Amino acid sequence: MPIYEPAPDGGEAAAAWTRAQAEGLARSDDVVAPVVYPPESEPVSDDVHVWDTWLLRNRDGSVATVDGYRVILSLTAPADMLPGKRHDVATIRYFYSADGTQWHDGGPVFEDGAAFGARQWAGSALLDDDGTVYVYYTAAGHRDAEELTYEQRIAVAGGGRVETDADGLRIAGPFDHEVILEPDGERYEREAQSRGMIYTFRDPWFFEDPETGRTYLLFEGNTPVPEGSDACGGDAERQAFNGSIGVAASPTGDPTDWELRPPLVDAVGVNQELERPHVVVRDGRYYLFFSSHDHTFAPGIDGFDGLYGFVADSLRGDYRPLNDTGLVLTNPGNAPYQAYSWMAFPHGDEILVQSFFNYYDLGGLSLDDVGHLAPEEQLRKFGGTLAPTARLGYDGDRTWVRGTLAHGRIPLGSEELPPLSPVGDRESTRGYGR
């Protein structure tokens, strides 16, 4: 049993994602995913758009199974809503599958009006050892505001259970909701400190460290940069790009008890949004992943919508960018927005990465251009369902794309994956599997 001691604050300095590293970003065979086409099978749901998705996991990070079912939670919005408006009404639904391919819609996780915020953004979900379900989420905006607001707080809903019967699976409440973290204004920027871009304090992700037994919440934040600071050589425009990967620690191991700690990584002068941070531990190394957009990089850096990552020898360790630049997985140049919101999880000797099918068949259009298309064309060009699951190889500070599985494929831990044809000392980056 883990012994819970207060995790050291220690004044540890965050590792920096530097401009020199990010300026080397480039597409190469090792980081580019195959082109995604619409799935031949039915989408996850005909009734809702599905985007940011996460797995119900056990305390040790493994994919939870309940009577043979796997469970995912997703941000959703009505399928007839314009894709660009979906974040304004996002709600969390759950889906379950007995084979990891065909998913059934279980409905909203929470009762109407029970959750904090005007809408709920991404998070994580824990099936604890005693069978209790904890859903961590971002409470975005305020329900009583006359207009959309964007303040973000980190909340947890605890007390749920997973139940199964002959008809399938359900996540049953009632849940007790609690706001557990808010930015302190010193290590993590408050909305009032933001310099124009949407500020971030969101995407809580539960993690139990296998080396120490301590529990943490990772999240996306921003590093406060005071007016007149010499950060970025005094370039005020660059200072507005100040993304960070934050962390809170539990002094007791209680899934509702958290204290802020210094960030793990910051990207001052490099990038504004280090979204949905999470960790995969392999061979004693801590692989820290996050997603980011091309448009959130600071001026002078040409990045991509992609999965990025760092590696260290401990959770608090000295993080180094994977593949020298931090880029792990991106979309091909002729389909730059085909997938987004990647989340990695271990499987056998690989790392698998699930995401959602975003915009496709754009023919060179930018996302701003898409917003000016006729509504029916905007809807046609938005996938709004699960993307093919990517397969990553890894070796120390290097990763590479091995191929993909089918749309939304989440295999059981014991399942063997189809072989890939070797190409030199790397596998084919164009292999598809079941």
C-alpha positions as CSV (number, residue, x, y, z in Angstrom):
1,M,0.0,0.0,0.0
2,P,1.4,3.5,-0.8
3,I,2.4,5.7,2.1
4,Y,1.0,9.1,1.5
5,E,3.4,11.9,2.6
6,P,3.1,15.5,1.6
7,A,4.7,15.8,-1.8
8,P,7.6,18.3,-1.7
9,D,6.9,21.7,-3.0
10,G,10.7,22.1,-3.1
11,G,10.7,25.3,-5.1
12,E,11.6,23.2,-8.2
13,A,11.9,25.2,-11.3
14,A,9.8,24.2,-14.3
15,A,11.6,22.7,-17.3
16,A,11.4,25.2,-20.2
17,W,10.3,24.5,-23.7
18,T,12.7,26.9,-25.4
19,R,12.4,28.8,-28.7
20,A,15.6,27.1,-29.9
21,Q,13.9,23.7,-29.5
22,A,10.5,24.8,-31.0
23,E,12.1,26.6,-33.9
24,G,13.3,23.1,-35.2
25,L,9.7,21.8,-35.6
26,A,9.2,20.0,-38.9
27,R,7.2,17.2,-40.4
28,S,9.1,14.0,-40.9
29,D,8.1,10.4,-41.5
30,D,8.6,9.5,-37.8
31,V,6.0,12.0,-36.6
32,V,3.3,12.2,-39.4
33,A,0.2,10.2,-39.1
34,P,-1.5,8.6,-42.1
35,V,-4.4,10.4,-43.8
36,V,-7.7,9.8,-42.0
37,Y,-10.8,9.0,-44.0
38,P,-14.4,8.8,-42.6
39,P,-15.1,5.6,-40.9
40,E,-16.8,2.8,-42.8
41,S,-18.7,1.7,-39.7
42,E,-21.3,3.8,-37.9
43,P,-19.9,6.8,-35.9
44,V,-19.9,6.7,-32.1
45,S,-23.2,8.6,-32.2
46,D,-25.5,10.0,-34.8
47,D,-27.0,12.4,-32.3
48,V,-24.0,14.3,-31.0
49,H,-20.6,15.6,-32.0
50,V,-17.9,13.9,-30.1
51,W,-14.5,15.4,-29.6
52,D,-12.1,15.5,-26.5
53,T,-12.2,12.0,-25.1
54,W,-10.7,10.2,-22.2
55,L,-10.7,6.7,-20.8
56,L,-12.1,5.5,-17.5
57,R,-8.9,4.4,-15.8
58,N,-7.9,2.5,-12.6
59,R,-5.8,4.2,-9.9
60,D,-2.6,2.7,-11.4
61,G,-3.4,4.3,-14.8
62,S,-4.4,1.1,-16.6
63,V,-7.6,1.1,-18.7
64,A,-10.5,0.0,-16.5
65,T,-12.8,-2.8,-17.5
66,V,-16.0,-3.6,-15.8
67,D,-17.6,-7.0,-16.6
68,G,-15.6,-6.9,-19.9
69,Y,-16.7,-3.3,-20.8
70,R,-14.3,-0.4,-21.5
71,V,-15.7,3.1,-20.9
72,I,-14.8,6.4,-22.5
73,L,-16.0,9.9,-21.6
74,S,-16.3,12.6,-24.2
75,L,-17.2,16.2,-24.7
76,T,-20.3,16.3,-26.8
77,A,-22.8,18.8,-28.4
78,P,-25.9,18.3,-30.6
79,A,-25.0,16.9,-34.0
80,D,-26.9,19.7,-35.8
81,M,-24.9,22.4,-34.1
82,L,-22.2,24.2,-36.1
83,P,-18.9,22.7,-35.1
84,G,-17.3,26.0,-34.2
85,K,-20.0,26.6,-31.6
86,R,-19.8,23.3,-29.9
87,H,-17.5,24.4,-27.0
88,D,-20.2,26.8,-25.9
89,V,-22.6,24.1,-24.9
90,A,-20.2,21.2,-24.2
91,T,-21.5,18.4,-21.9
92,I,-19.8,15.2,-20.9
93,R,-21.3,11.9,-22.1
94,Y,-20.1,8.3,-21.6
95,F,-19.8,5.5,-24.1
96,Y,-19.1,1.8,-23.4
97,S,-17.9,-1.1,-25.5
98,A,-17.4,-4.9,-25.1
99,D,-15.0,-5.2,-28.0
100,G,-13.2,-1.8,-28.0
101,T,-14.5,-1.0,-31.4
102,Q,-18.3,-0.6,-31.3
103,W,-19.3,2.0,-28.8
104,H,-22.7,2.5,-27.2
105,D,-24.0,5.9,-26.0
106,G,-24.8,5.8,-22.3
107,G,-26.0,9.4,-22.2
108,P,-24.9,12.3,-20.0
109,V,-22.7,11.5,-17.1
110,F,-24.3,14.2,-14.8
111,E,-27.8,15.2,-14.2
112,D,-29.0,18.5,-15.7
113,G,-27.7,21.5,-13.7
114,A,-25.7,19.4,-11.3
115,A,-22.2,20.2,-12.6
116,F,-20.3,23.5,-12.0
117,G,-19.9,25.9,-14.9
118,A,-22.1,27.0,-17.8
119,R,-20.5,24.1,-19.6
120,Q,-18.0,21.4,-18.9
121,W,-14.7,20.9,-20.7
122,A,-12.2,18.1,-20.6
123,G,-10.8,16.2,-17.7
124,S,-10.2,12.6,-16.6
125,A,-12.0,9.7,-14.9
126,L,-10.9,7.4,-12.1
127,L,-12.5,4.1,-11.1
128,D,-11.0,3.9,-7.6
129,D,-10.1,0.7,-5.8
130,D,-13.4,0.7,-3.8
131,G,-15.5,1.0,-7.0
132,T,-16.2,4.7,-6.6
133,V,-16.1,6.8,-9.8
134,Y,-14.5,10.3,-9.7
135,V,-14.8,12.5,-12.8
136,Y,-12.5,15.4,-12.9
137,Y,-13.6,18.2,-15.3
138,T,-13.1,21.9,-16.2
139,A,-16.0,24.1,-15.0
140,A,-16.0,26.7,-17.7
141,G,-17.9,30.0,-17.3
142,H,-20.8,30.7,-14.9
143,R,-24.3,29.4,-15.4
144,D,-25.9,32.6,-14.1
145,A,-23.9,35.0,-16.4
146,E,-25.9,36.8,-19.1
147,E,-23.2,36.2,-21.7
148,L,-20.6,33.5,-22.2
149,T,-17.8,33.8,-19.7
150,Y,-14.5,31.9,-19.8
151,E,-13.3,31.7,-16.3
152,Q,-12.1,28.1,-15.6
153,R,-12.0,26.2,-12.4
154,I,-11.0,22.5,-11.8
155,A,-13.8,20.4,-10.3
156,V,-14.4,16.9,-9.3
157,A,-17.6,14.8,-9.2
158,G,-17.3,11.9,-6.8
159,G,-19.6,9.1,-5.6
160,G,-20.7,7.5,-8.8
161,R,-20.7,3.8,-9.5
162,V,-20.5,1.7,-12.7
163,E,-23.3,-0.8,-13.0
164,T,-23.9,-3.5,-15.6
165,D,-26.8,-5.8,-16.4
166,A,-28.1,-7.7,-19.5
167,D,-28.8,-4.4,-21.2
168,G,-25.3,-3.0,-20.9
169,L,-23.5,-0.6,-18.7
170,R,-24.4,2.7,-16.9
171,I,-22.6,5.2,-14.8
172,A,-25.0,5.9,-11.9
173,G,-25.0,8.8,-9.5
174,P,-25.6,10.8,-7.5
175,F,-22.4,12.6,-7.8
176,D,-21.1,15.2,-5.3
177,H,-19.5,18.1,-7.1
178,E,-16.8,20.2,-5.7
179,V,-14.4,22.9,-7.1
180,I,-11.0,21.7,-6.0
181,L,-8.5,24.0,-7.6
182,E,-8.4,27.6,-8.8
183,P,-5.3,29.6,-10.0
184,D,-3.3,31.4,-7.4
185,G,-2.1,34.3,-9.5
186,E,1.5,33.6,-8.6
187,R,2.4,30.2,-10.1
188,Y,-0.7,30.0,-12.3
189,E,-2.2,33.0,-14.1
190,R,-5.8,34.2,-13.2
191,E,-8.1,35.3,-16.0
192,A,-7.6,39.0,-15.0
193,Q,-3.9,38.6,-15.6
194,S,-4.3,37.2,-19.1
195,R,-3.1,39.4,-22.0
196,G,-5.8,38.8,-24.6
197,M,-5.6,35.2,-25.7
198,I,-8.0,32.9,-23.8
199,Y,-6.3,32.0,-20.6
200,T,-6.1,28.4,-19.4
201,F,-6.7,26.6,-16.1
202,R,-8.2,23.4,-17.2
203,D,-7.9,19.7,-18.3
204,P,-7.3,17.9,-14.9
205,W,-5.7,14.5,-15.3
206,F,-5.4,12.1,-12.3
207,F,-2.0,10.3,-11.9
208,E,-0.7,8.0,-9.3
209,D,3.1,7.8,-9.4
210,P,4.2,4.2,-9.5
211,E,7.6,5.0,-7.9
212,T,6.3,6.8,-4.8
213,G,2.5,6.0,-4.6
214,R,1.7,9.7,-4.4
215,T,-1.2,11.1,-6.3
216,Y,-1.2,14.1,-8.5
217,L,-3.5,16.1,-10.8
218,L,-1.8,17.5,-14.0
219,F,-3.5,20.4,-15.7
220,E,-3.0,23.1,-18.3
221,G,-2.2,26.6,-17.1
222,N,-0.4,29.8,-17.9
223,T,2.7,31.2,-16.2
224,P,2.2,34.8,-15.0
225,V,4.7,37.2,-16.7
226,P,4.7,40.6,-15.0
227,E,4.5,43.8,-17.1
228,G,8.0,44.9,-17.9
229,S,9.5,41.5,-17.2
230,D,12.7,40.7,-19.1
231,A,11.3,37.3,-20.1
232,C,11.6,36.9,-23.9
233,G,14.1,39.7,-23.9
234,G,11.3,42.2,-23.1
235,D,9.3,41.3,-26.2
236,A,5.8,42.0,-24.9
237,E,4.2,40.1,-27.9
238,R,6.0,36.9,-27.0
239,Q,5.3,37.2,-23.3
240,A,1.6,36.8,-24.1
241,F,2.4,33.2,-25.1
242,N,2.9,31.7,-21.7
243,G,1.5,28.1,-21.5
244,S,2.5,25.8,-18.7
245,I,1.8,22.2,-17.5
246,G,0.7,22.6,-13.9
247,V,0.5,20.0,-11.1
248,A,-1.3,19.6,-7.8
249,A,-0.5,17.0,-5.2
250,S,-2.7,15.2,-2.7
251,P,-1.2,15.1,0.8
252,T,-3.5,12.2,1.7
253,G,-4.2,10.3,-1.4
254,D,-7.9,11.3,-1.2
255,P,-9.1,12.0,-4.8
256,T,-10.7,15.2,-3.6
257,D,-7.8,16.7,-1.6
258,W,-5.3,18.8,-3.6
259,E,-2.7,21.4,-3.2
260,L,-1.0,23.4,-6.0
261,R,2.6,22.8,-6.8
262,P,5.0,24.5,-9.1
263,P,4.5,23.7,-12.8
264,L,6.4,20.9,-14.5
265,V,7.0,22.6,-17.8
266,D,6.5,26.1,-19.1
267,A,6.6,27.6,-22.6
268,V,6.9,31.3,-22.0
269,G,7.7,32.9,-25.3
270,V,6.9,29.7,-27.2
271,N,3.2,28.6,-26.9
272,Q,0.0,29.6,-25.2
273,E,-1.8,26.3,-24.8
274,L,-0.3,23.0,-23.6
275,E,-3.6,21.1,-23.6
276,R,-4.7,17.9,-21.8
277,P,-1.3,17.0,-20.3
278,H,-0.8,13.4,-19.2
279,V,1.9,10.9,-18.4
280,V,2.8,7.4,-19.5
281,V,5.5,5.6,-17.5
282,R,7.6,3.2,-19.6
283,D,10.9,1.6,-18.6
284,G,11.3,3.9,-15.6
285,R,10.9,7.0,-17.7
286,Y,8.0,9.5,-17.5
287,Y,6.7,10.5,-20.9
288,L,4.7,13.7,-20.5
289,F,2.4,14.4,-23.4
290,F,0.1,17.3,-24.4
291,S,-1.7,18.6,-27.5
292,S,-1.3,22.1,-29.1
293,H,-2.5,24.0,-32.1
294,D,-0.5,25.7,-34.9
295,H,-2.0,29.1,-34.1
296,T,-1.0,29.0,-30.4
297,F,2.7,29.2,-31.1
298,A,4.4,32.6,-30.6
299,P,5.3,34.7,-33.6
300,G,8.4,33.4,-35.4
301,I,7.6,29.7,-34.6
302,D,5.9,27.5,-37.2
303,G,4.3,24.7,-35.3
304,F,1.5,22.3,-36.1
305,D,-1.7,20.9,-34.6
306,G,-0.1,17.9,-32.9
307,L,0.8,15.8,-29.9
308,Y,3.9,17.0,-28.2
309,G,6.0,15.5,-25.4
310,F,8.9,15.6,-22.9
311,V,10.6,12.8,-21.0
312,A,12.3,12.7,-17.6
313,D,13.4,10.1,-15.1
314,S,10.8,11.2,-12.5
315,L,7.6,13.1,-12.4
316,R,9.3,16.1,-11.1
317,G,12.4,15.4,-13.1
318,D,14.4,17.5,-15.6
319,Y,12.2,17.2,-18.7
320,R,13.8,17.0,-22.1
321,P,11.8,17.5,-25.4
322,L,11.1,14.2,-27.2
323,N,12.7,14.1,-30.7
324,D,14.7,17.3,-29.8
325,T,11.8,19.6,-30.6
326,G,8.9,18.1,-28.6
327,L,6.9,17.0,-31.6
328,V,5.6,13.4,-31.3
329,L,2.6,13.1,-33.7
330,T,1.1,15.5,-36.2
331,N,-1.3,15.5,-39.2
332,P,-0.1,15.3,-42.8
333,G,0.5,18.6,-44.6
334,N,-2.4,18.0,-46.9
335,A,-4.8,17.4,-44.0
336,P,-3.4,19.6,-41.2
337,Y,-6.6,19.5,-39.0
338,Q,-7.8,15.9,-39.5
339,A,-7.3,15.0,-35.9
340,Y,-6.8,16.6,-32.5
341,S,-6.9,16.2,-28.7
342,W,-4.6,13.2,-28.6
343,M,-4.3,11.1,-25.4
344,A,-1.7,8.4,-25.0
345,F,-1.9,5.2,-23.0
346,P,0.4,2.1,-22.7
347,H,-0.3,-1.2,-24.4
348,G,2.2,-4.0,-24.4
349,D,5.5,-2.7,-25.7
350,E,3.8,0.2,-27.5
351,I,2.1,3.5,-26.6
352,L,-1.3,3.9,-28.2
353,V,-2.8,7.3,-28.9
354,Q,-6.5,8.0,-29.2
355,S,-8.0,11.3,-30.6
356,F,-11.0,12.7,-32.4
357,F,-11.7,13.1,-36.1
358,N,-11.7,16.8,-36.7
359,Y,-11.9,18.8,-40.0
360,Y,-11.1,17.0,-43.3
361,D,-11.5,17.6,-47.0
362,L,-10.6,21.2,-46.6
363,G,-8.8,21.6,-49.9
364,G,-6.4,24.2,-48.4
365,L,-9.0,26.1,-46.5
366,S,-8.0,27.5,-43.1
367,L,-10.1,27.0,-40.0
368,D,-11.1,30.7,-40.3
369,D,-12.3,30.0,-43.9
370,V,-14.4,27.1,-42.7
371,G,-16.4,29.4,-40.4
372,H,-17.6,31.3,-43.5
373,L,-18.9,28.3,-45.4
374,A,-22.6,27.4,-45.6
375,P,-23.7,25.6,-42.4
376,E,-24.3,22.3,-44.2
377,E,-20.8,22.5,-45.7
378,Q,-19.3,23.2,-42.2
379,L,-21.0,20.1,-40.9
380,R,-19.9,18.0,-43.8
381,K,-16.3,18.8,-43.2
382,F,-16.3,18.1,-39.5
383,G,-15.7,14.5,-38.4
384,G,-17.1,14.8,-34.9
385,T,-16.3,11.2,-34.0
386,L,-13.3,9.1,-32.8
387,A,-10.2,9.1,-35.0
388,P,-8.0,6.0,-35.8
389,T,-5.9,5.0,-32.8
390,A,-2.2,5.7,-33.5
391,R,0.6,3.4,-32.5
392,L,3.9,4.8,-31.2
393,G,7.2,3.2,-30.8
394,Y,9.6,4.7,-28.2
395,D,13.2,4.4,-27.2
396,G,14.5,6.8,-24.6
397,D,14.1,10.4,-25.9
398,R,12.8,9.2,-29.3
399,T,9.4,8.2,-30.5
400,W,8.0,7.3,-33.9
401,V,4.7,6.6,-35.5
402,R,4.3,2.9,-36.3
403,G,0.8,3.0,-37.9
404,T,-2.8,3.1,-36.8
405,L,-5.7,0.9,-35.7
406,A,-9.3,1.4,-36.6
407,H,-11.4,4.5,-35.6
408,G,-11.9,4.5,-31.9
409,R,-10.1,1.2,-31.3
410,I,-9.3,0.7,-27.6
411,P,-7.9,-2.9,-27.2
412,L,-7.8,-4.8,-23.9
413,G,-4.4,-4.9,-22.2
414,S,-3.9,-8.6,-23.2
415,E,-4.8,-8.2,-26.8
416,E,-2.1,-8.7,-29.4
417,L,-2.0,-6.0,-32.1
418,P,-1.5,-6.9,-35.8
419,P,2.1,-7.0,-36.9
420,L,3.6,-4.1,-39.0
421,S,6.0,-4.5,-41.8
422,P,9.5,-3.5,-40.8
423,V,11.3,-0.8,-42.8
424,G,14.9,-0.7,-41.8
425,D,15.1,-0.1,-38.1
426,R,11.7,1.6,-38.0
427,E,8.3,0.2,-38.8
428,S,6.1,1.4,-41.6
429,T,4.4,4.7,-40.9
430,R,1.7,3.9,-43.3
431,G,0.4,0.6,-41.8
432,Y,-3.3,0.3,-40.9
433,G,-4.6,-2.4,-38.6
434,R,-7.9,-3.7,-37.2
